[in-house]
């Protein structure tokens, strides 16, 4: 967006204390400089162009089912190389978008914008930057949002964020925001991003019950979230029941299913303990029977995730969001199998044939 030009929401570019546009005429240059900082050898680094902006809510509407992948910002040069190797491997399967998580309190916060911009410019993904309220003033959030916009990123995932390590409860920062709904409203009021939000099929750990959780979720959607991505789950019936309940509460936006292909059962159990996700007893017993052998756990995890995703898509889920943990093999195998077999298309076609036969 150019200085003084109105966005689709009718917003004019904001100005800083010197009266110059925050968005400025150097946005494309800034995007190139961001990319150069992440990977100086990239042929696009320092250039003035970036791929055309696309909003994720539009992608979901046009390409259902949509497939997406979540990454997290690496902390070392070696991890950065591994992330981009993973991204290039998965790019061949043409996921519809990828997202990059947000490290609150400065841990990987700056890296979120840099990596998200690089994945868009270098690898060619449509991207979404996560943003949370933890440890941020409203002015700090505005600065980050301006950086995201300047980098050519058009999608933001609005989160309250978890309390920092060692802190039991979330505390609203002085001069900051207190919830994902407030953040979604803040973003929608000042920027023209596609806004996503998270949801919890097994109920948010801090919510007293599903009804309370969904009433809050409705405020997040009303504030500007145009699509939702679930926390990971393993029992599809939990997702189906959650979507049905969400619709009964007037939540009509797409709800993408968050799936983690298990590669290490011990690691997955730790993740589930952190987010209060349940592992079905039968699945836990199957992993126990694998005896902790990495190869057997990997094979079981791939098989389960592929079947889980196929069932979700056959039932009409608008998309799958893969928690890839910055590794390619498991997500590549599951997404590749889905794209090859296209279960949603085949089964729906068979159903149509049966209707015509009747």
C-alpha positions in Angstrom: 0.0 0.0 0.0 1.4 3.4 -0.9 1.5 6.4 1.4 -1.9 8.2 1.5 -3.5 5.4 -0.5 -6.6 3.9 1.1 -6.7 0.2 1.8 -9.8 -2.0 1.2 -10.9 -1.0 4.7 -10.6 2.7 3.9 -7.6 3.2 6.1 -5.0 5.8 5.2 -1.4 5.0 5.9 -0.4 6.0 9.5 2.4 8.5 10.1 5.2 8.5 12.6 6.2 11.3 14.9 8.1 13.0 12.0 5.0 13.1 9.9 6.3 10.4 7.4 4.2 7.4 6.5 5.0 4.3 8.6 4.4 2.3 5.5 6.5 4.6 3.4 7.8 4.3 -0.1 10.6 1.9 1.0 8.4 -1.1 1.8 9.7 -3.2 -1.0 13.3 -2.3 -0.2 12.6 -3.2 3.4 11.3 -6.6 2.3 14.5 -7.2 0.3 16.7 -6.1 3.2 14.8 -8.5 5.6 15.5 -11.4 3.2 19.1 -10.4 2.8 19.5 -10.5 6.6 18.1 -14.0 6.8 19.9 -15.5 3.7 22.4 -13.2 2.0 23.1 -15.8 -0.7 19.5 -15.7 -1.9 19.2 -14.3 -5.4 16.1 -12.3 -4.3 17.8 -10.8 -1.4 17.9 -7.0 -1.6 15.6 -6.9 -4.6 12.5 -4.7 -4.6 9.8 -7.2 -5.6 8.0 -10.0 -3.8 5.2 -12.4 -4.8 1.7 -11.0 -5.1 -0.1 -10.7 -1.8 -2.9 -13.2 -1.1 -5.3 -13.4 1.9 -5.7 -16.8 3.4 -9.5 -16.5 3.9 -9.6 -16.1 0.1 -7.4 -19.1 -0.4 -9.6 -21.3 1.7 -12.7 -20.2 -0.1 -11.2 -20.8 -3.5 -9.2 -24.0 -3.0 -11.0 -26.0 -0.4 -9.7 -28.2 0.9 -6.6 -26.1 1.8 -3.4 -27.5 3.2 -1.0 -25.5 5.3 2.2 -26.1 7.4 3.4 -24.5 10.6 7.0 -23.7 11.2 8.8 -22.0 14.1 11.7 -19.6 13.9 15.1 -21.3 14.2 17.6 -20.2 16.8 20.9 -21.1 15.2 22.4 -20.8 11.7 22.4 -24.6 11.4 18.7 -24.8 12.3 18.0 -22.0 9.8 19.6 -24.1 7.0 17.6 -27.1 8.1 14.3 -25.1 8.1 14.9 -23.9 4.5 15.8 -27.4 3.4 12.6 -28.6 4.9 10.6 -25.8 3.3 12.0 -26.5 -0.2 11.2 -30.2 0.2 7.6 -29.4 1.2 7.2 -26.7 -1.5 7.1 -29.4 -4.1 3.8 -30.5 -2.7 2.4 -27.0 -3.1 0.8 -26.3 0.3 -1.6 -23.4 0.1 0.1 -21.4 2.8 2.6 -21.7 5.7 2.7 -20.0 9.1 5.6 -19.1 11.4 5.1 -19.0 15.2 5.9 -16.1 17.4 8.4 -16.1 20.3 7.2 -13.7 23.0 9.5 -11.6 25.0 12.1 -11.4 22.2 13.1 -15.1 22.3 12.4 -15.6 18.6 10.0 -12.6 18.1 12.2 -10.7 15.5 12.8 -13.9 13.7 9.1 -14.5 13.0 8.9 -11.5 10.6 12.3 -12.3 9.0 11.6 -16.0 8.4 8.0 -15.4 7.3 9.2 -12.9 4.7 12.0 -15.2 3.5 9.6 -18.1 3.1 7.4 -15.9 0.9 10.1 -14.3 -1.1 12.7 -17.1 -1.4 10.6 -20.3 -1.4 7.4 -18.8 -2.9 4.9 -19.7 -0.2 2.0 -17.6 0.8 2.7 -16.9 4.4 1.2 -15.9 7.8 3.0 -14.4 10.7 1.9 -15.3 14.2 1.6 -12.4 16.7 0.9 -12.6 20.4 0.1 -10.1 23.2 2.7 -11.5 25.6 5.2 -8.9 26.8 4.1 -6.3 24.2 2.7 -2.8 24.5 0.2 -1.7 21.9 2.8 0.5 20.4 5.2 -2.4 20.1 2.5 -4.5 18.4 1.9 -1.7 16.0 5.6 -1.5 15.1 5.6 -5.3 14.5 2.5 -5.1 12.4 4.1 -2.3 10.3 7.2 -4.5 9.8 4.9 -7.4 8.7 3.1 -5.2 6.2 6.3 -3.7 4.9 7.7 -7.2 4.3 4.8 -8.0 1.9 3.0 -10.4 4.3 -0.8 -10.1 4.2 -1.8 -12.5 6.9 -1.6 -12.5 10.7 -2.5 -15.1 13.2 -3.7 -13.3 16.3 -3.0 -15.0 19.7 -3.0 -14.0 23.3 0.0 -16.2 23.9 1.0 -18.5 26.7 2.6 -17.1 29.9 6.4 -16.9 29.8 8.2 -19.9 31.3 8.1 -19.8 35.1 4.9 -17.7 35.1 1.8 -19.6 36.0 -0.8 -17.2 34.6 -1.0 -14.7 31.7 -0.7 -11.1 32.9 -1.8 -8.3 30.6 1.3 -6.2 29.8 1.1 -2.6 31.0 0.0 -0.6 27.9 -0.7 -3.9 26.1 -3.7 -6.1 25.2 -5.3 -8.9 27.2 -6.7 -11.4 24.8 -6.6 -12.7 21.2 -10.0 -11.0 20.6 -8.6 -7.6 21.6 -5.6 -8.3 19.3 -7.8 -9.3 16.4 -9.8 -6.1 16.9 -6.6 -4.0 17.1 -5.3 -5.5 13.9 -8.6 -5.1 12.0 -8.9 -1.5 13.1 -5.5 -0.4 11.8 -4.3 -2.8 9.1 -5.7 -4.6 6.1 -4.5 -8.2 7.0 -6.3 -11.5 6.6 -6.7 -12.4 10.3 -6.7 -16.0 11.6 -7.3 -17.3 15.1 -6.8 -20.5 17.1 -9.5 -22.7 18.7 -9.5 -25.6 21.0 -11.7 -28.7 20.2 -11.0 -30.1 23.7 -11.7 -26.7 25.3 -9.1 -24.0 26.2 -7.3 -25.0 29.4 -8.4 -21.8 31.1 -12.1 -22.1 30.0 -14.6 -23.6 32.5 -16.5 -25.4 29.8 -17.1 -25.7 26.1 -20.0 -23.2 26.1 -17.9 -20.5 27.7 -15.0 -21.2 25.4 -17.3 -20.9 22.3 -18.9 -17.7 23.5 -15.4 -16.2 23.8 -14.4 -17.6 20.4 -17.4 -15.9 18.9 -16.1 -12.5 20.1 -12.8 -13.3 18.4 -14.5 -14.0 15.1 -16.7 -10.9 15.5 -13.5 -8.9 16.2 -12.0 -9.8 12.8 -10.8 -13.4 12.7 -11.8 -14.7 9.2 -10.7 -18.3 9.7 -9.7 -20.6 12.6 -7.1 -23.3 13.0 -7.6 -25.9 15.8 -5.1 -27.0 18.4 -3.8 -30.5 17.6 -6.1 -33.4 18.3 -6.2 -37.1 17.5 -9.8 -38.1 17.9 -11.8 -36.8 14.9 -15.1 -37.1 16.7 -13.8 -34.3 19.0 -13.4 -32.1 15.9 -16.8 -32.9 14.4 -18.6 -32.2 17.7 -16.6 -29.0 18.2 -17.5 -27.7 14.7 -21.1 -28.6 15.2 -21.2 -26.7 18.5 -19.3 -23.7 17.0 -21.9 -23.4 14.3 -24.7 -23.5 16.9 -23.0 -20.5 18.5 -23.1 -18.6 15.3 -19.4 -19.1 14.3 -19.5 -19.6 10.6 -15.9 -19.0 9.5 -13.8 -22.0 8.2 -12.3 -24.2 10.9 -9.1 -25.9 9.7 -8.1 -29.1 11.5 -4.7 -29.0 13.2 -2.9 -32.3 12.8 0.6 -33.5 14.0 2.0 -36.5 12.3 3.8 -38.3 15.2 7.4 -39.1 14.6 8.4 -39.4 18.3 5.8 -40.5 20.8 7.7 -39.1 23.8 8.0 -35.7 22.1 4.3 -35.7 21.2 3.3 -36.6 24.7 5.3 -33.6 26.0 3.5 -31.3 23.5 0.1 -32.7 24.4 0.8 -32.2 28.1 1.6 -28.5 27.4 -1.6 -27.9 25.4 -3.9 -30.3 27.2 -4.5 -32.4 24.1 -5.7 -36.0 24.7 -4.1 -39.0 23.1 -6.8 -41.8 22.7 -6.0 -44.9 24.7 -6.0 -47.1 21.6 -3.4 -44.9 19.9 -1.3 -44.8 23.1 -1.4 -48.6 23.3 -0.3 -48.9 19.7 2.7 -46.7 20.4 3.5 -48.6 23.5 3.5 -51.8 21.4 6.2 -50.1 19.2 8.5 -50.4 22.1 10.1 -47.0 21.6 11.7 -48.0 18.3 12.0 -44.8 16.2 11.3 -46.5 12.9 8.2 -48.2 14.2 6.9 -45.1 15.8 7.5 -43.1 12.6 5.6 -45.6 10.5 2.7 -45.7 12.9 2.6 -42.0 13.2 2.4 -41.6 9.4 -0.2 -44.2 9.0 -2.4 -42.8 11.7 -2.1 -39.2 10.5 -2.9 -40.1 6.9 -6.0 -42.0 7.9 -7.0 -39.2 10.3 -6.7 -36.5 7.6 -8.5 -38.6 5.0 -11.5 -39.1 7.3 -11.6 -35.4 8.1 -11.5 -34.4 4.5 -14.2 -36.9 3.5 -16.4 -35.5 6.2 -16.0 -32.0 4.7 -13.2 -30.3 6.8 -12.1 -27.2 4.8 -8.5 -28.0 5.3 -5.6 -29.5 7.2 -2.9 -27.5 9.1 0.2 -29.6 9.7 2.3 -29.1 12.8 5.6 -30.1 11.1 8.1 -29.2 13.8 10.4 -27.9 11.1 10.9 -31.4 9.7 9.9 -32.6 6.3 9.6 -36.4 6.2 6.3 -37.0 8.1 4.4 -34.1 6.7 5.7 -34.8 3.2 4.5 -38.4 3.4 1.0 -37.6 4.7 0.4 -34.6 2.4 1.8 -36.5 -0.6 -0.5 -39.4 0.1 -3.5 -37.1 0.4 -2.8 -35.2 -2.8 -2.2 -38.5 -4.7 -5.4 -40.2 -3.5 -7.6 -37.1 -3.2 -10.1 -38.9 -0.8 -12.5 -35.9 -0.6 -12.9 -35.9 -4.3 -13.3 -39.6 -4.9 -15.8 -40.3 -2.1 -17.9 -37.3 -2.9 -18.0 -38.4 -6.5 -19.1 -41.9 -5.5 -21.9 -40.4 -3.4 -23.1 -38.4 -6.4 -23.1 -41.5 -8.6 -25.2 -43.4 -6.0 -27.7 -40.5 -5.9 -28.0 -40.5 -9.6 -28.4 -44.3 -9.6 -31.3 -44.0 -7.1 
